[in-house]
């Protein structure tokens, strides 16, 4: 059995890497389209009533959708 030196979903990734998105984040397969780098903690105010938390990665899914995720929301081949 392999041993892991880091938790799943924490291996370094690069733009273009194939990923599997967790079911809690919508599920599916795709690739990393953009890495926005380290982001500050906190929320961003969109309007008077809407706050969102920024996400580090843009992932283009195989079904054509573009979603924004954190590293814990997907796995890569290097995670296994």
C-alpha positions in Angstrom: 0.0 0.0 0.0 1.4 3.5 -0.9 2.2 6.0 1.8 1.1 9.6 1.4 3.2 12.5 2.7 0.4 15.0 2.2 -3.4 15.0 2.3 -5.4 14.2 -0.9 -6.0 17.3 -3.0 -2.9 19.2 -2.0 -0.3 18.1 -4.6 1.0 21.1 -6.7 -0.8 21.5 -10.0 -0.3 23.5 -13.2 -2.4 25.1 -15.8 -3.5 22.4 -18.3 -3.5 19.5 -15.7 -6.3 17.1 -15.9 -8.5 17.0 -12.8 -11.4 15.2 -11.3 -13.8 17.5 -9.5 -15.4 16.2 -6.3 -19.1 15.5 -6.3 -19.6 18.2 -3.6 -18.3 20.8 -6.1 -20.4 19.6 -9.0 -18.5 16.5 -10.1 -16.9 15.7 -13.5 -13.6 15.8 -15.3 -11.8 18.7 -16.9 -8.5 20.7 -16.9 -7.1 23.7 -15.0 -7.7 26.7 -17.3 -6.2 29.3 -14.9 -4.4 29.6 -11.6 -5.0 32.9 -9.9 -2.3 32.3 -7.3 -2.6 32.7 -3.6 -5.6 34.7 -2.6 -6.3 36.5 0.7 -8.7 35.0 3.1 -12.1 36.6 3.5 -15.0 37.5 1.2 -15.6 39.8 -1.7 -18.8 41.9 -1.7 -20.5 41.7 -5.1 -23.5 43.9 -4.2 -25.4 45.1 -1.2 -26.5 41.6 -0.2 -24.1 39.1 -1.9 -20.7 38.1 -0.4 -18.6 35.4 -2.0 -15.3 33.7 -1.2 -12.7 33.9 -4.0 -11.5 30.7 -5.6 -7.9 30.0 -6.8 -8.5 27.9 -9.9 -10.7 28.1 -13.0 -11.5 24.6 -14.2 -12.9 24.0 -17.7 -15.0 20.9 -17.5 -15.4 18.4 -20.3 -19.0 19.3 -20.7 -18.0 22.9 -21.6 -18.8 24.6 -18.2 -16.2 26.8 -16.5 -16.2 26.6 -12.7 -14.1 28.2 -10.0 -12.6 26.0 -7.3 -10.2 25.7 -4.4 -7.5 23.0 -4.4 -9.5 20.8 -2.0 -12.3 20.6 -4.5 -10.5 18.4 -7.1 -7.9 15.7 -7.4 -5.2 15.0 -10.0 -3.2 11.9 -11.0 -0.4 13.1 -8.7 -2.7 12.9 -5.7 -3.0 9.2 -5.9 
